[in-house]
Amino acid sequence: SCQIFSLNHIAMAAHSMCLVLATLWWLSFQLRSVSCDDGTRAIVKHVLKASPAGEIEKALSTFIAYSERKRMGMHLGEEKGLQIKKAVEDGLPDSGPAAVLELGCHAGDGTLSIFSALKGRPGSTIISTEGNRGWLDGAQSLVGHATKGMELTWFPLELQERSDFAEFLDKLSLQHGIIAFDTIIFDHDEKLFLPHLKLILAKGMLKKHGTLMIDNVDRKARMLRDYMDFVKSGKNGFVTDIRHVKSPYKDAIAIS
């Protein structure tokens, strides 16, 4: 019995060590990715210098390449960018301008993918929010440079986790005349995805054939369990497609 007891403890210790190593890896990734305003300023400065104004694809590829080369972890990556573009395209009305809400724009590379999907829809409006002032400032410079000359309207707005989201939505209607969105992208705090979605639905601010996209479906599966149950196909009017990506790390995206 003593030998079995010892082996069990070894197995438990090995499992715990794996969890610790995985946590340390992710923490190092996070620290590289978003905690330093200097990193945001550096990558935006580089993109503005290395890519011509008004060229979204060049700005995106430059952003990704710089983040990879410097191991900053700030980029969503090409795969996720294409999925963002696809989500927006799938939600477009048959004709005319569209409205997109992006919660959690970070340094703006995802926002550029939204703009790319709306190239042929002059008059469209994008609302992007971010709680990190440094990221939002960087996004304003990056997106302003890369989308110069496009006939689209963009409102970069600061929105903190503790902000009254219902009040925020009401202000969008009153101040910007937006009644409902064709696409909504959640990339802010995962614990807010479901309560924010419920408020959006209660106010009728997602159009009938609109699309909804979230990131980190695999990596944060436990935290997103209730959200994914709410939007799974056949429930609450949603049909949800899970799409897997391999870079910048293995994960999945859900488009409903």
Phi, psi and omega in degrees: 000326179296322180294317179297317179302317181294317180295321178299317179294324177296317179297318179295320179295320179296318179296317179297321179296321178299318179295319179296315180296318179297318179295317179296321178298314183293321178298319179295323177297315181295317180296323177290328194279308196227358189274349189243116177296332178300321178296319178298313180298321182294315184289322179293318178301318180295315181297318180297328180279324189265348181235139180294149177298140176084007180246093186298312184298320179293319179297317180296312181296325178291318178300311182296314182298318181293316179298320179292315183296322181270000182054047183273333183067023183271348186267144170287328180098164183296318182298311180293324177299319178294325178291324175298313179300317180295320179298318179293315180299321180293335181267357184296142172292167182302327179204166176084182183288161179235166177233131182233136175248124179242110179262108183098074185271350181053230183270003170106000182290325175293325178299322179296325176294325176295312179301320180300322180288341185255013182306321183268015181234072179301145181091356180290158182234134175240128173253120178240133179242156176201139179269343179267112185299323179297317178295317182297318177299318178296319179298320180300317179291314182297307184292320178301322179287311188287336184252015181304130178093351179281143182270058180231154179251130181233130176243103174274118187235141176278128179220115181273159179303322184277357182295152177284105186289325178298318178295321178300314179297320179297322180293326178298321179290315185286317187270331184242358176070023180266117181269321182205160182249147175278327177219140175232131181241122177260118174214035178255226181279122186302329182290347180264351184305305185291311178299324178290321177298317180297322177293319178299315180293320180298328180268002178065034187260009168246120184298157186307317180253024179284170181241155181226130184230139172227159180251173172063034183295321178277312187295328180240042185302317182296316181292331184262009185303312182293320178298312182296326176294324181292323186259002182298152186306132179095353180243136174056027175081008183260149166237118189245132180247127178263126182237124185269145178232156183252342182221152005287353172205160181295129182196188177215155179238142176246127176240122183247000000 
